[in-house]
């Protein structure tokens, strides 16, 4: 991009072309996100500012952001925050970037009438990362009692920040550890988890802006993608109360295998929920009484 001030439209074209030339398949979206943040407006409002001139300081800031994205960094990390379920969360390399499809997991839990009819249901999230799932649930259903686990102290630090920033500093217990070591048998009403479910061979083929920046521990699910899911299903059968619920996000081709694991562990009323793209996304099971 040239040193002379440019209009919003010209900067957007230049940034998009530059990122595309660096192999970013999300070039236009990334350029729009960076520019809309710089101008403190929504992406869809950029066309209303197409003729606006950027100052030298704004151009330099845009250039720095574009350079980071061109180097492979996810645009979400460059922005430093990301929206999920209508709330804004701080994001960085300590935890997985919240994905839109994961909102289906939260929405499925929120639609579970039998859960929310219970008095102060005890809800645990496993692998909380940014905390976006458990925080979104706690904001929508404040009557619940919430616990969140992660094996990463760095991720827990980020999750605690997000909870405090959204007014939930005292409402969620964040703990490092494994569920089987921390939870009494038959003590939870619900477990919710977005676990690593990508098979290792597929993980190795992911775009570099994912592999080089987002935590592998949050993505790589072992040879079949089910290594962590299988362990959590088995532990959930012990930790949940009879009639308790387990909700998990899965890969689009893992419904049958996950359903089999749930059946073997003593769950019934097993359902698979599709996302907006029509792909299997969430599996729900109820522990038999």
N, C-alpha and C positions, 0 to 999 in steps of 0.2 A: 504494500500500500504506500502511496506517495506521501511526502511530508506535508504538502499543502492540505488545508482543510477540505474535507469532502462532505457531501450530503449523506444522509442516512441511507438513501437508496444506493449510492455509489459505494459506500463502505460495505454494505451488505453484499453486494455483488462481488466486490474484491475479496472479502473474507471467505465467502462461499467458494469461489473459484480457487483460492489458495488452499483451503482445506481439502477440497476435492482433489486437487493436484497432489496432495500428500496422502491420498488414499483413504480419507475419511468418508465412509458411506453415509454418515449423518451430517455432512458438511453444512447444508442449508439450515437444518434445525439448530446445530451448534452455533452458527453465526447469528441466527435470530435470538437465541437465548442469551448469548453474550451481549448483544447490542441492546436488547430490551432491558437487561439488568443495568447496563450502563446508563440508559435513559430513564430508568425507573418507570417502565411501562410494561404492559402485557405484549406478548409476541404479536397477537392479532392487531395491536394498535400501531405497529411499526409503519404500516402503509400510510397512516395518517400523518406521520412525521417524515415522509420520504424526502421532502425538500429541505429539511432542517440541516443546518451546517453544524458539524461537530467541532469543538474547540481542539487545540493542539493537545491539551491534557487528556481529553476524551479519546482522541485518536491514539495516543500513546498507550492508554489503558486498554483499549480494544486490541491494539497490536500485541500487547503482552499476553492477553487472554487467548488470542488466536494462536500465538506461538506455542503456548502450553498445550492447547488442544491438538495442534499439528504435530507436537512431539509424542502424542499418544495418550495424554491424560484425559480421563473422562470429563466432559464438560460440567457434569454435576460437581465434581471435586473442584474444578476451577471456580465455579460459582460459590461453592462452600455451603450450599443449602439446596433442599429439594422438597417439593410438595408431595404429600401422601395423605389420602383421605381428607383433603381440605385443610391440612395443617402443614406448617413449614418446619422441616427438620434440618439441623446441622448435619452435614455429611462430609466425610473425609476418608482417608485410606485405612482408618481403623475398622471400618465395617462396610458391609455390602451396601450398594446404592439401592434404595427402595424402588421396586418395579411396579408399574401400574397394575400388572396382573396379580400382584400380591394383595391388592385391595379386595379381590374376590375372596381371599381367605378371611379377611376381617369381616366382610359383609356376610359371609356364610355363618360365622360365629354370632354376629349380631341378630341374624334371623332365626336363631335356634330358640324358639319360644320356651320349651321345657327347661332350658338352662336358666333363663332370666326370670322364670317364675319361682326359682329357689331363693331363699333368704340368704343374702350375702354369699353368693357362690364364690368358691375359691378357684381362681384361674391362674394357671402357670403358662408362661411362654418359655420355650426352650430355644436357645440360640438367638437371643434378642437383638444383637447387632446394634443398630441405631436406636432401637427401642420403638420403632414406628408402629409395630403391630400392637404391643401391649399398651402403649400410650394412647393409640387411637381407640382401643377398646375401653380403656379407663375413662377417656373423655366422653365417650358415648354412653357408657353404663357405669356411672360412678359408684353404684351400690355394691359392685363386686369387690372382692379382695384379691389383689394382684401380686404375683411374684414373677420374676424374670431371671433366667439363668443364661450365662454365657461362660465359655472357658477362656475368654480373652479379657484380661483386665482393661486393656485399652478400649475395647468395644463397650464394656460396662461404664467406663468413664464418659464416653460419648453418649450412651443411653441416659445416664443420670443427668447430664447436662440438658439433653432434650426434654426429659421429664420436668426438670426444674424450670426450664425456659417456657414450658407450656402450662405451668402452674400445678404440676403434679409431683413436686419434690418429695412429699411425704406420703403419697398415695400408692406407690409401687415399691416393693422390696427387690432390689437388684443384687444378685449374688453370683459369685464365681463358683462353679462346681458342676457336678453331675447330679441329675435328678435322683438316682438310686441312692446317693450318699446323703442327700439333704431332706428328703421327703418321707414322711411316715406312710406306711401302706394304707390304702383306702382313705386318703385324706383330701384328694382334689376332686373338684366337680368337673373341671375341664382342663385339657392340655391343648395348646395351640403351638404349631411349629412350622417354620419355613426352613427346612433342613437342607444341607447340601445334597443335591440329587442328580448332578451331572456325572455320567460315567467318566472315569479318568481319561480314557482315549478321546472322548469328545471334548473334555476340558482342554486337552492339549491343542485342540484345533480352534478354540475360541479366539476372537479378535484380540490383538495385543493390548488394546486399551482396557480390556477386561482382565486378561491374564497378568499383565504387568503392574496393575494398580489395585484391583480389588482382592481381598483376602482369599487365598486358595481354600482355606479351611471352611469358608462359607459356601463354596461352590462344588468342590470335588467330592463326590459321593462314593468313591471307590470303584472297583471294576465294573459293577453293574449299576452303580448309582444308588443302590439301596442299602449300603453298609450302615449308615447312621440311622436311616429310617427303620431298619429292622431292629436295631438296639432300642430305639425310642418306643417302638410299638411294644416290645417285650417289657420294658420298664414301666410304660404307661398302664399296662394291665395290672401291675402291682400298685402303682401310686393312685390310680383313680378309684373313687367310690363305685360300688356297683351301680350301674345306670349312668356313670359319668361319660363324658364325651371327649373324643380325640379328633382334632382337626389338623390336617397337614396339607401343605402345598406339595405337589408332585410334578414330575415331568410328564409331558403329554402322552407318553407311551408306557406309563408305569401304573395305570389304574388296576389292571388285572393282577399284577404282582403284589401291589400294595394291599389290595383287597384280600388276597390269599394270606398275606402275613397277618392281617387283622383277624381273619377267621380263625387262624391257628392259635392266636393269642386270646381268643375268647370274646371277640367283639361281634356284634350283629348290627342289624339295621344300617348296613354299610352303604353309603351313597357316594357317587362321584359327581362333582359339580364342574360344569364347563365354563370357561372364561368367555369374554365377549367375542373372541375369535373362533369359538366353537371347539376349543381344545380342552381336553381333560386337565383340570388345574387343581382341584381341592378334593380330598377324600375325607369323609366324616364317618366315624364309627362310634357305637355305643357299647360300653362294657356290659356284658350280660349280668343280670342280677341273680 
